[in-house]
Amino acid sequence: MLKIKKVSEVMNKHVYTAEGEYFGQVEDVNLMDNKVDGWKIRVNGSFISSLGGARGVIIPHQFVKAIGDVFVITGNSIPSKSDGIDLGSSSSSATGSASTSSGPGSMMTSGFDSF
């Protein structure tokens, strides 16, 4: 049986990729029509440099593999600078975020300079 968690129980959980690499911490949730649409993750460790210096991303909920003691996301859902993605380093908006897409069938995410 599926165990339903409260959103408040997920806040500040550590986030790992499916490959076991530490990615960051859950900061916030994006809701749409009373359903979870995505998760705001504060990025830590080596992923900051691969995201062009962004301190966080929004991971769509469909890329979450498991939520338990830790939060597990699919590793291929994480954009990288080598994918040719502009993470807003030179063309960020007034709020410091920029939407990106890495092609058809891929996820939509946002890079953040600050939360």
Residue, then its C-alpha position, 0 to 999 in steps of 0.5 A: m500500500l502507498k504511504i502518503k507523506k505530508v509535504s512538511e515531512v519532506m522539507n529539508k530531506h537530503v536529496y540523492t541521485a539514483e546513482g547515489e551521489y549527494f545532490g542537495q536538500v529539499e527547500d520548497v514544493n511547487l503545487m498546481d491544482n492541489k498536486v505536487d508539480g515540482w520540488k525546489i532543491r538547494v544544490n550542494g557539492s560538485f553539482i553547483s559547478s556543473l549547473g553553472g553556479a546556480r544554487g538550486v533547481i526545480i525538479p519536476h515531480q515525475f523525476v522523483k524515484a523515491i521519498g523516504d528517509v532520503f529523497v531520490i531523483t533520477g540522475n539524468s533529470i539533472p541538466s548540466k552546462s555541457d548539455g548546452i543549457d543557458l542557466g542564466s549566467s548572463s541573461s538572468s531576470a530581475t529575480g535571478s532565475a532563468s527557465t531552461s530546457s534540454g530538448p524534446g522529451s526532457m525535463m524543464t528546470s530552473g536555475f537559481d542564483s539565490f533562494 
